[in-house]
């Protein structure tokens, strides 16, 4: 006798497994954000008062040189990458209507990624860092990250091929391009820099390209893909212009790949390589302006909807920070400006605006968007979520302003041969204190975010109101516009 309920039961189990896999990525990514921000806060304390007890002076595995790479790796590979993968899996499967027959493989990939990152963090704090930015983790451990990414990409490509899906929507272009670029960039950095041990100026040049690729070819496209869903759906309006969407996508991808020598301008590299980087950073303004025009026209007259709609508010704020990061990168890439700001706090402002600003804001908004749909429940503390937004906004704004002004003061002090180096250190101490306070605000903001996610996952609250984090637009079609 045939059991007519077998197929629905299997479908139900598959759905629950897919929900568990995505929730696992979002929950672990949020946990890594809190851990990363704690390392960040400790790092700023060590810069301001290196001998203070709260800076853990004298603790070998918590020295400045170990805490900083622990922070950058947990932030990039823990928070941004894991949460970005969870958001990408949800949006790609929704837009393409993919099945979740390989839910076990996706969940396994997430477990492998987390275990590799835990081992890598232990390796870095234990003094085994390679000393290369975002390549500090031993290659044998980093292979776990590569394996997890390959499992996810393989599943997505097989599903696309099986269901004859086409990349016709703007978000899909960004999300799929980001996933493919991660494999390319991560493999190149690990093989050429860590495994082949290239010497001379070749190594820092490729390493700088690798770091820039992780930022601008991996994390930024993830955030832009999410923004192309959150903003149109939040205002119940399709994307304004397909032509601007094409310019933004192809222009940014074609130019960003050449902007990789940003951190080594003025170094022992051929002049043409540095000139290409400068030109690329300036030209990036054009596709970003196309993106800005597209989003602005989409939002035109409906900016007020970002008030009660938290995902939209985070996405809009994040995108403005992205525009600011692009203009700042172009400005400080000029040789005369770089002469002042290089080796100062001002160079950190780009990282703050791009990653702590645009990427983090967009991913937080995406989590606020995805979880109510994923778990079919609302948020328990909307007031706490609004407080979290303002703490994050003030923290990022204060930090970026402090780094720009402090970098200017520090740069002119270092450039003046009459001023002793110790005097320059004393001059920037107030800026280091402000940085410590601003990062502390971000830490408490991320704590509130993590608490909101934990409460949502542990307790059911069925009434989902539009005044909290619930988008006001239908799920279908507003962001699904063709770029073909």
N, C-alpha and C positions, 0 to 999 in steps of 0.2 A: 504494500500500500504506500502510495507516494504521500509524503508529508508536505502539504501546501504551505506550511509556515516556515519551512527550512530556509527558503530564499530570503524572505523578509528578516528572519533572525540573523542570517549571515550579513545582510546589508546593514542591519542595525549595529552589529559588532564592528563592521568595517568603519561605520561612521563614528562610533565611539572611540575606536582606535585612532582615527585621524584627528579627532578633537583632542585626545590625550597627547598625541605627538606634537601638535602645534602648541598646546598649552604648556608642554614640557619645555619647548624652546623659549617661549615667552617668560615663563617663571624662572628658568635658570639664567636667562639673559638679564632679567631684573636683579637677580641675586648678584650676578657679576658686576652690575652697575654700582650697587652699594659697596661691594668689596673694592672696586676700582676707585670710587670716590673717597673711600677711607684712606687708601694708599696715597691718593692725590693730596688730601688734606694733611696727612703726615709729612709728605714731601714739602709742602709749602711751609709747614712749621719748622722743618729742618733748615730751610733756606733763611727763615727769619730769625730763629733762635736755635742754632745747631747744638748748643750745650744744655738746653733746657730738658727737664725730666720728661715733659710731654712729647719731646722729639725723640725719645728713646735713645739718647746719647749713650754710646758704649755697648749697644746691642749689635753684634756683628751682622746678623741677618736682616737688620732693619736700618742699615746705613743708607745714606742718600743715593749712592750709586747702585743700590739694589732695589730700593723702593720705587725709584722712577721707572725703570723698565718693567717692574711688576705692575705698576699703574698703567703704563701704555699698552702692555699686552692684554691685561684683563679688560681694559676699556675697549680696545679695538677688536680683539678676538673673542672676548667674553660678551660684553654688553652689546656693542654695535653689530657684530657679526651674527651672534646667536639670535638676538631679537630680530635682526634684519632677515635672517633665514626663515624664522617663524612667520613673520609678516609676509614675506615673499611667497612662501608655500600656501598661505591662506588666500592671498589675492590671486595668485596664478591659478590655483585649483578652482577658484570661484569664477574668474573671468573666462577660463577655458573649459569649465565644467568637466574637469578630470575626475576619474575614479580614484579611490584610495586603496587599491588592492595591495600596494607595497607599503602600507602603513608601518608594518614591523620594521622594514628596512630604514624608513625615515626616522623612526624612534631610535633604532640602533645607531644610526649615524649621529644623532644628537647625543647619545650616551658616550660614544667614542670621542666626539668633539670635547665634551666636558671633562672626561677623564684625561685626555691629552693636555688640556689646559691646566688642570690641577697638577699634573706631573711637571709641566713646564714651569708653573709658578714656583713649585717646590725646588726645581732645578735652579731657577734664577735667584731666589732668595738664599739658596745654599751656596752661592758663589760660583755657579757653573755657567754664568752668562757668556755668550760669545762676544759681547761688546758691540754688536751691530744693531742699529735701531730696528725694532720690530722683527729682528732675526735672532734675538737673544736666546731663544729656546733651542735646545739641541736638535739637530735635524732628525734624529731618530725618533724624538718625541713629536716634532712638528708633522711627521708623516701621518699621524693620526688625524690631524686637521685636514690634510690633503685627502686622505681616504674618505672621511666623512663627507667632504664637499663633492667628491667623485660619485659617491652613492646617491646623493641628492640630485646632482645634475643628470646622472644616468637615468634615474627614475623619471624626471621631468621630460627628458628627450624621448624616452621610450613611450611615455604616455601621449606626448604630442604626436609622435609618428603613428601610434595605434589609432588615435581618434581623429587623425587628419586635421588637427587644429592649425590655424594660421595666426601669426602674430599681427593682428589687425588693430589692436588697441594700444594707445600710447603707454599706459602703465606696463603692459606686457613687454614692450620693447625695452624699457629701462630695466625691469626686473630680470628678464632673461639675459640681457647684455651684461648686467652686473654679475650674475652667477657664472657666466662663461669667462668674463674678465678676471674673476677671482682665481680660477684655475690657472689661467695664463700668467698673471702677475705673481701669484704665490709660488708656482713652479719655477719661474725664472729666477726669482730671488733666492729660493732655497738651493737650486742647483748651481747657479753661476757663482753666487757669493759665498754660500756656506759650504757647498760640497767641492766645487772646483778650486776654491781659495785663490781667486784671481788677485793679482797684486797691483801695486802702483795706483795711479789715479783711476784705473778702470773699476776697481772695487767700490770706492765711494760713489762714483758716477752711477753705477748700476744699482747700488743700494739706495741712493736718493731717488732714482726712477721707481724702484720697488715701493718705497714708502709713499711717494706721490701717487703711484698706481693704486695702492690699497685705499687711499683717501678718495681720489677723484674718479677712479674707474670701478671701484667696488662699493664703497659706502655711499658716495654721493648719488650714483644711479639708483641704488636701493631706496634712498630717501625721496628722490624725485619721482620714482614710480609710485610710491605711496602717496606723495602729494598730489599726483594726477588723479588719485581716487578720492582722497579726503576733501579736496577743495571743490571739485565739480559736484560731488554728491552733497556736500555740506550746504551749497547754495542752490541746489535743485536746478542746475544749469549745465549744459554740455560745455566742453572745452571750446573756447572762443574761435580759435583758428587752427586748422590742420597744417597750414603752411608754416606758421610760427612753431608748431609742434615739431615739424620736420627739421626746421633750422636749429631749434634748440637741441634736439637729439643728435643729429649728425654733426653739427658744429661743435658741440661740447665734446663728443667722443673723439673727433678728429684732432682737436687742438689740445685737449687735456693730456694726451699721451706724450706731448712734447715738452711739458712744463716740469719735468722731473728733477732738474738740477737746482731747484729753488734754494735748498739749504746750503749749497756750496758755491753760490755766486761769489766771485772774487777769489776763488781758490785756484789751485794749480791745474787748470783745465783749459783746453783750447778755447780761444775767444769765440769761435763760431758756436760752440756748444752752449756757452753762457748767453750769447746773443739769441739763439733759438729759444732758450728758456724764457728770457725776458719778453721776446715777441709773443710767445705762446701765452704767457700770463696776461699780457695786455689784450691780445685777441680774444681771450676767454670772455671778455666783457660783452662781446657781440652776441654769442648764443645765450648768455645769461640775461641780457637785455631782452632777447626774443622770448625767453621763458617768463621774464617779469611782465612783459606786455601781454602775453597770453593769459597768465594768471590774473593780472590786474583787470583785464577786460572780462574775464570770467566772473570775477568778484564784483565788478563795477555796480555800485548801487546796493550791494548786499553785504558789505563789510560788517554791518551790524549783527549779522547772524553768527559771527564769531564770538559774540558775547556769551550766549547760553550754550553754544556748541563747543565743547572742549577739544575734540579732535580737530575741528576746523581752526580753532584759536591757536593750537599748537602748530598746525601745519602752516598757517599764514605767518605767524611770528617767526617760525623757523626759516621760511623762505626769505623773509626780509634779512635775516641774519646771513643767509647764503649770499645774497646780493652784496651785503657789506663785506663779507669775507673775500669775495671776488675782487672788489674794488681795492681792498686793502692789499691783497696779494699783488695786484698789478702795480700799485703805488710803490711798495717797498722793493719790488724787483728792479726798479731803475738803479743804475750803478751809483749815482750820487746819493740817493736815498738809502740804498743798501749799505753804503759806507757808514752811515750814522747808526742804522738800526741793527746791523748784524752783530751778533754776540750780545744782544740786549733783551730785555723783557718784551720789547716790541715785536720780536719775531714770534713770540708765543700767541700773539693776538690772532694770527691766522688760524692756528689750531683751535683756539677758543671759539671763534665765530663759526668755523666750519664743522667741527666735531661736537664740542659741548653745546654749540648753538644749533645749527641747521640739522645735523644728523640726529642728535639726541632729541630735539624738540619734535621732529617729524616721527621718529620711532615711538616716542611716548604717546603722541596723538594717535598713532596707529594702534598701539596696545589698547588705548581707551576706546577705539573704534571696534577692534576685533573681539575682545573678550566678551562683551555683552552678547554678541551673536554666536560666539563659539560655545559659551556656557549657558545661553538662554537665561541670563539673569542680569539684574541691574547692579549699580554701584551703591555701596552702603553709606559712603561718606562724601557726598558731592562738595561739601564745604571744605573738606580736607584736600580734595583734588584741586579746587580753585586756589587754595593757599599754596599748594605745591607749584602751580603755574607761576604765581607771582614771585615766590622764592627763587625759582629757576630763572625767571626773566630778569629780576633785579641782580641776581648773582652773576649771570653771564654778562649783562650790561656793565656792571661795576667792574668785573674782572677785565673785560676787553678795554674799557676806558683806562683803567689803572695800568694795563700793560702798554698801551699806546703812549700815554703821558710819561710813565716811568721809563719806557724805552727811549723816548726822546731826550729826557734829562740824562739818562745813563749814557746814551750815545755821544752827546756833546761833551760830557765829562771825560769819557774815554778818549775822545778825539783831541782834547786839549792837553798838550804835553806839560803844561804848568800845574795841572791838577794831579795830585798823587792818587794812586789806585785806591788806597785805603779811604781817601776822602770820598771817592765815587761810591764805594761800598756804603759809607755812612749816609750819603745823600739818598740812596734808593731804599733805605730801611723803612721809611714810611710807606713806600709802595709795596714792599714785601708784606707789611702788616695788612694793608688793604687787600692784597691777594689772598692772604690767609683767611681773612673774614669772608671774602667773596666765595672762596672754595668751600668754606664752612656752610654758607648758605646753600650752596649746591648740594652738599652732602645731606643736609636735613631735608632739602627738597626731594632728593632721591629716596630718602628713608620714607617720606610720606607716600611717594609713588609706590614703593615696594609694599608698604602696608596696605594701600588700596588694592593692589593686585592680589595680595594674600587674602584679604577679607573677601574679595569677590570670588576667589576660588574655594574658600572654606565655608562660606555662608551663602545661602540662596536668598536673593531679594528679587522677587518676580516683577515688581512694578518698575519698568524702565521709563523714566521721564525724559523729555527732551531738554529739560533745563539742566541736566547733568552732562553726561558724555554721549548722549544719543544723537546721531545725525538726524537731520530733518528731511532727508531726501530718500526716495526709494532706493533699494539695493541695486536695481538693474540700470544699465545703459548710460547714465550721465557721463561717466568717465570712459566709456567704451567707444571711443571715436577712432576711426580708421586713420592710419598714417600711410596707407598703401596708395 
